[in-house]
Amino acid sequence: MHIPVLFALLAGAATAAAKAPAPVAAAASARVSREKKPPKAKMTGVLNVNRASEAELRLLPGIGRGRAHAIVERRAKRPFSSLDELARMKRMKTVVQKNRAHLSVEGETSLRPAGP
């Protein structure tokens, strides 16, 4: 008599456990879709990190308000002598690697949105 009751309890617990993660997964996927930002426009040209404003720095992918502000504060103390020096800043190594073709420490800034 106890065996069928135990079997029913175990079967009910197994189906309840299988149904529980679905709402959690749906909520997580909804949260991810809200957090996505549109990608930044493709850029062409070169950006001099020793002369660029925060707004110009933010045109590059991976550089937001915080990183642009940190770059401007750091270069106020001493201008960057190389891109490797910029890469040694906290959380900047991968950003410099991805944007190396668009970064410079000397010369004029010619960074513009790429044409269609």
C-alpha positions as CSV (number, residue, x, y, z in Angstrom):
1,M,0.0,0.0,0.0
2,H,2.9,2.4,0.7
3,I,4.7,1.7,-2.6
4,P,2.0,3.2,-4.9
5,V,1.8,6.4,-2.7
6,L,5.6,6.8,-2.8
7,F,5.6,6.2,-6.6
8,A,2.9,8.9,-7.1
9,L,4.9,11.4,-4.9
10,L,8.1,10.7,-6.8
11,A,6.4,11.1,-10.2
12,G,4.7,14.3,-9.2
13,A,8.0,15.8,-7.9
14,A,9.8,14.8,-11.1
15,T,7.2,16.5,-13.4
16,A,7.1,19.6,-11.1
17,A,10.9,19.9,-11.3
18,A,10.8,19.6,-15.1
19,K,8.3,22.4,-15.4
20,A,10.0,24.9,-13.0
21,P,13.0,26.1,-15.1
22,A,10.9,27.2,-18.1
23,P,9.7,30.5,-16.5
24,V,13.2,31.2,-15.2
25,A,14.7,30.7,-18.7
26,A,12.0,32.8,-20.3
27,A,12.7,35.7,-17.9
28,A,16.4,35.4,-18.5
29,S,16.0,35.6,-22.3
30,A,13.7,38.6,-22.0
31,R,16.3,40.4,-19.8
32,V,19.0,39.7,-22.4
33,S,17.0,41.1,-25.3
34,R,16.4,44.4,-23.4
35,E,20.1,44.8,-22.6
36,K,21.3,44.6,-26.2
37,K,22.4,47.9,-27.7
38,P,22.6,48.6,-31.4
39,P,26.1,48.2,-32.8
40,K,28.1,51.3,-33.4
41,A,28.5,52.5,-37.0
42,K,31.6,51.3,-38.9
43,M,34.4,53.9,-38.9
44,T,37.2,54.8,-41.2
45,G,40.3,56.8,-40.5
46,V,42.5,57.3,-37.5
47,L,41.9,58.7,-34.1
48,N,44.7,60.4,-32.2
49,V,44.1,59.4,-28.5
50,N,46.3,62.3,-27.3
51,R,44.1,64.9,-28.8
52,A,40.6,63.3,-29.1
53,S,37.7,64.5,-27.1
54,E,35.6,62.1,-25.0
55,A,32.9,62.2,-27.7
56,E,35.4,61.3,-30.4
57,L,36.8,58.4,-28.3
58,R,33.3,57.1,-27.8
59,L,32.8,56.6,-31.6
60,L,34.9,53.5,-31.4
61,P,33.4,50.1,-30.4
62,G,34.2,49.1,-26.9
63,I,34.8,52.7,-25.7
64,G,32.0,54.2,-23.6
65,R,31.7,57.1,-21.2
66,G,33.8,55.5,-18.5
67,R,36.7,54.4,-20.7
68,A,36.7,57.7,-22.7
69,H,36.8,59.6,-19.4
70,A,39.6,57.4,-18.0
71,I,41.7,58.0,-21.2
72,V,41.3,61.8,-21.0
73,E,42.2,61.8,-17.3
74,R,45.3,59.7,-17.8
75,R,46.6,61.7,-20.8
76,A,46.2,64.9,-18.8
77,K,48.9,63.7,-16.6
78,R,51.2,62.6,-19.4
79,P,50.4,62.0,-23.1
80,F,50.6,58.4,-24.4
81,S,53.9,57.6,-26.1
82,S,52.5,54.4,-27.7
83,L,49.4,52.3,-28.1
84,D,50.9,49.7,-25.8
85,E,50.9,52.2,-23.0
86,L,47.2,52.8,-23.6
87,A,46.6,49.0,-23.6
88,R,48.2,48.8,-20.2
89,M,45.4,50.8,-18.7
90,K,42.8,48.8,-16.8
91,R,40.3,46.9,-19.1
92,M,41.8,48.5,-22.2
93,K,43.9,45.7,-23.7
94,T,41.2,44.0,-25.8
95,V,39.7,47.4,-26.9
96,V,43.1,48.5,-28.2
97,Q,43.7,45.2,-30.0
98,K,40.3,45.4,-31.7
99,N,40.7,49.1,-32.7
100,R,44.4,49.2,-33.3
101,A,43.9,50.1,-37.0
102,H,41.9,53.2,-35.9
103,L,44.2,54.4,-33.1
104,S,47.3,56.6,-33.1
105,V,49.3,58.6,-30.6
106,E,50.4,61.3,-33.1
107,G,49.2,63.1,-36.1
108,E,45.8,64.4,-37.0
109,T,42.4,62.7,-36.3
110,S,40.7,61.6,-39.5
111,L,38.1,59.3,-38.0
112,R,34.7,59.4,-39.8
113,P,31.7,57.1,-40.3
114,A,32.3,54.7,-43.2
115,G,30.0,55.2,-46.2
116,P,27.1,52.9,-47.0
